[in-house]
Amino acid sequence: MNSLGTQYKALVIGSNGAIGSAFLTAFKNDLNCSLVASLSRTTVPDFSLESETSISDSANFLALNAPFHVIVDATGALIIDGHGPEKQLARLDPIQLSRAFQINTIGPALLIKHFVPLLDSANRAIYAKLSARVGSISDNKKGGWYGYRSSKAALNMMLQTAAIECNRSNPNLVFAALQPGTVASKLSAKFVSPEHCLPAVEAVQGLMSALDGLVAKSGAYFIDYRGQPIDW
Ligand SMILES: NC(=O)c1ccc[n+]([C@@H]2O[C@H](COP(=O)([O-])OP(=O)(O)OC[C@H]3O[C@@H](n4cnc5c(N)ncnc54)[C@H](OP(=O)(O)O)[C@@H]3O)[C@@H](O)[C@H]2O)c1
């Protein structure tokens, strides 16, 4: 990335997923990146989106490497506890719905709460969160996938609201909700075959160059891997 200077520090959360690991590799290969830290369910320390204590403990640990200039949260889930996305109202289940919100909205919001303070407050910095185009209300022409769609739409609102609040104290901060395209991963495997998917490396290359061009503002961006804006 060029917009963060020649000695920027990056953190990837969810670094063992398909998209998270591609971000990790891209930062490692970027000569401008002086340090890349990672956090996942398999790092030491590890964390879970379902435990705020694990999130705050890992933030305290990673504060040793702060300030970061870019944080990417690449966590998320579509099939949770063995339950896939609901196609009909009749399939709605309160526990499964609340699990979708726990993983895709509440956990990521707690990551914002504990990790945004680790971003550089004096220079350009980016908080990027993998969202999904299906979280766009205006783009929803097909229906279905109630829990995943709704939890991503709520995530987008968390990002927009956090962006407005954080811009007051740090006008250099960029917040972005990212649509990576359809990428082969554990998350997408049951729904699309790999030959119809974008390689994670390409998706991440596109997302990094899109992030590079974003100007800090009071509000979040919702963009895809080609840098195209998506209506909320
Ligand atoms: N792939 C696509 O086509 C696509 C399209 C649109 C949006 N996205 C979004 O992109 C993001 C990354 O997806 P992906 O395709 O890379 O999927 P993935 O390979 O399954 O990665 C998902 C990541 O989330 C982590 N995670 C899930 N539940 C967690 C929990 N309770 N606590 C901590 N970490 C947890 C996983 O950790 P473990 O590896 O330990 O399970 C993994 O690192 C997601 O937000 C997804 O919604 C993907």
The ligand as a MOL file (V3000), in Angstrom:
LIG
                    3D

  0  0  0     0  0            999 V3000
M  V30 BEGIN CTAB
M  V30 COUNTS 48 52 0 0 0
M  V30 BEGIN ATOM
M  V30 1 N -15.7720 -16.1060 0.3800 0
M  V30 2 C -16.6660 -15.3200 -0.1740 0
M  V30 3 O -17.1140 -15.5540 -1.3260 0
M  V30 4 C -17.1720 -14.1140 0.5550 0
M  V30 5 C -18.1030 -13.2860 -0.1060 0
M  V30 6 C -18.5760 -12.1480 0.5630 0
M  V30 7 C -18.1080 -11.8570 1.8310 0
M  V30 8 N -17.2050 -12.6860 2.4500 0 CHG=1
M  V30 9 C -16.7930 -12.3340 3.8140 0
M  V30 10 O -15.3810 -12.4080 3.9020 0
M  V30 11 C -15.0050 -12.7620 5.2560 0
M  V30 12 C -13.9740 -13.8760 5.2180 0
M  V30 13 O -14.5670 -15.0290 4.6570 0
M  V30 14 P -13.7260 -16.2210 3.9840 0
M  V30 15 O -14.3880 -16.4780 2.6920 0
M  V30 16 O -12.2740 -15.9450 4.0510 0 CHG=-1
M  V30 17 O -14.1340 -17.3980 4.9610 0
M  V30 18 P -13.2570 -18.3510 5.8830 0
M  V30 19 O -12.0840 -18.8660 5.1420 0
M  V30 20 O -14.2250 -19.3330 6.4520 0
M  V30 21 O -12.7420 -17.3430 7.0250 0
M  V30 22 C -13.5650 -16.9190 8.0720 0
M  V30 23 C -12.7070 -16.5210 9.2460 0
M  V30 24 O -13.5640 -16.1690 10.3480 0
M  V30 25 C -13.0670 -16.8310 11.5200 0
M  V30 26 N -14.1250 -17.0890 12.5040 0
M  V30 27 C -15.3410 -17.6480 12.2930 0
M  V30 28 N -16.0000 -17.7540 13.4610 0
M  V30 29 C -15.1750 -17.2540 14.4240 0
M  V30 30 C -15.2640 -17.0900 15.8240 0
M  V30 31 N -16.3610 -17.4730 16.5000 0
M  V30 32 N -14.2420 -16.5250 16.4900 0
M  V30 33 C -13.1220 -16.1460 15.8220 0
M  V30 34 N -12.9620 -16.2860 14.4960 0
M  V30 35 C -13.9770 -16.8320 13.8110 0
M  V30 36 C -12.5130 -18.1440 10.9800 0
M  V30 37 O -11.6840 -18.7490 11.9220 0
M  V30 38 P -11.4010 -20.3430 11.8470 0
M  V30 39 O -10.5670 -20.5470 10.5980 0
M  V30 40 O -10.6860 -20.6320 13.1090 0
M  V30 41 O -12.7420 -21.0290 11.7320 0
M  V30 42 C -11.7820 -17.6360 9.7420 0
M  V30 43 O -10.5490 -17.0570 10.1000 0
M  V30 44 C -16.3100 -13.0710 5.9910 0
M  V30 45 O -16.7230 -11.9420 6.7340 0
M  V30 46 C -17.2990 -13.3120 4.8580 0
M  V30 47 O -18.6280 -13.0130 5.2470 0
M  V30 48 C -16.7430 -13.7900 1.8330 0
M  V30 END ATOM
M  V30 BEGIN BOND
M  V30 1 1 1 2
M  V30 2 2 2 3
M  V30 3 1 2 4
M  V30 4 1 4 5
M  V30 5 2 4 48
M  V30 6 2 5 6
M  V30 7 1 6 7
M  V30 8 2 7 8
M  V30 9 1 8 9
M  V30 10 1 8 48
M  V30 11 1 9 10
M  V30 12 1 9 46
M  V30 13 1 10 11
M  V30 14 1 11 12
M  V30 15 1 11 44
M  V30 16 1 12 13
M  V30 17 1 13 14
M  V30 18 2 14 15
M  V30 19 1 14 16
M  V30 20 1 14 17
M  V30 21 1 17 18
M  V30 22 2 18 19
M  V30 23 1 18 20
M  V30 24 1 18 21
M  V30 25 1 21 22
M  V30 26 1 22 23
M  V30 27 1 23 24
M  V30 28 1 23 42
M  V30 29 1 24 25
M  V30 30 1 25 26
M  V30 31 1 25 36
M  V30 32 1 26 27
M  V30 33 1 26 35
M  V30 34 2 27 28
M  V30 35 1 28 29
M  V30 36 1 29 30
M  V30 37 2 29 35
M  V30 38 1 30 31
M  V30 39 2 30 32
M  V30 40 1 32 33
M  V30 41 2 33 34
M  V30 42 1 34 35
M  V30 43 1 36 37
M  V30 44 1 36 42
M  V30 45 1 37 38
M  V30 46 2 38 39
M  V30 47 1 38 40
M  V30 48 1 38 41
M  V30 49 1 42 43
M  V30 50 1 44 45
M  V30 51 1 44 46
M  V30 52 1 46 47
M  V30 END BOND
M  V30 END CTAB
M  END
